Amino acid sequence: MENKKLNLPLTGIPTFCKAPLREDWSNLQADVAVLGVPFDISVGERPGARFGPKAIREASCVYALSGSGFYDHEIDAYCMEGVNIVDCGDVNMSHMDAQRCLQNTYEAALEIISKNPKILLVSLGGDHAVPIPLLRAFKGKGPFHVVQFDSHLDYVDERYGIREAHNNTMRRIGELDYVTGMTAIGIHGISSTSREDFQKARSQGFSIIGPREFRRLGVEKVVAKLPKGGRFYVTIDIDVLDAPWAPGTGLPSPGGLDFNELVDTLRGVAERGEVVGLDLCEVAPIYDPAGTTGWVAAAALVDFIGAIFRERKKRT
Ligand SMILES: [Mn+2]
């Protein structure tokens, strides 16, 4: 009897897409480095996003890579064909010290992208404060435009003396001199960000598109608002999706985008320019007994990574 190990989704160690685990980041020799950031100390409401990386990785095992990718008949292409992924494991979390966790996140991201300059860093949050240290680590990768998919604008400057929580993210990112512009897509519902902060964001050139405007324009015209041939960092807060799509999150948000709207826009971003990095945050599986949110997040990431490398191939 043949004793070859079957690489089935339900067997083995659940790394992202069952990619090899690499704990030595000095020479990764891959296209994509996946990094988990199980941090959820910055939320003011419901924690649980620390379990996000595990939930996304577990769901992603259904996309265990064989090298040939996955056929998508609607675009007649193999998603992820030839894309070489490694899973770098998780950032060290010191559960008594939020600042140290964010510092560790910065150092981990910096180590991966400085030692592997061509690699695409894909980070799995964690709450949405995680992009603050991530984007600081991208200082050598600028200039670029940040595209945010989110229900909330996360543009609060300071509240109760707190400046680096998950509702301060875009404010802090906008302060980086190598971030040349920002576009927020899907912002909806009653927000934690005030009218004054929305006005301030717009006055600083932050383009904000809610779901109603998104649907009025359609994906193509939304994408056309991004700089053509630009370089993009993409941050996805899973609560950009309508609440039934992503119940496993701290602040489920009715009135959001549906899955195809998110994925089609991500494909559009990949087509529009060069994606230099991305993260997906706020998956909190403890609120989602059906486990759907991790699956939705994994599917969106696999589709987006596939689109990025498909477009890169077309450009070369
Ligand atoms: Mn957010």
Residues whose N, C-alpha, C, O or C-beta is under 5 A from the ligand:
A	BS01	MN	H128 D150 H152 D154 H166 D237
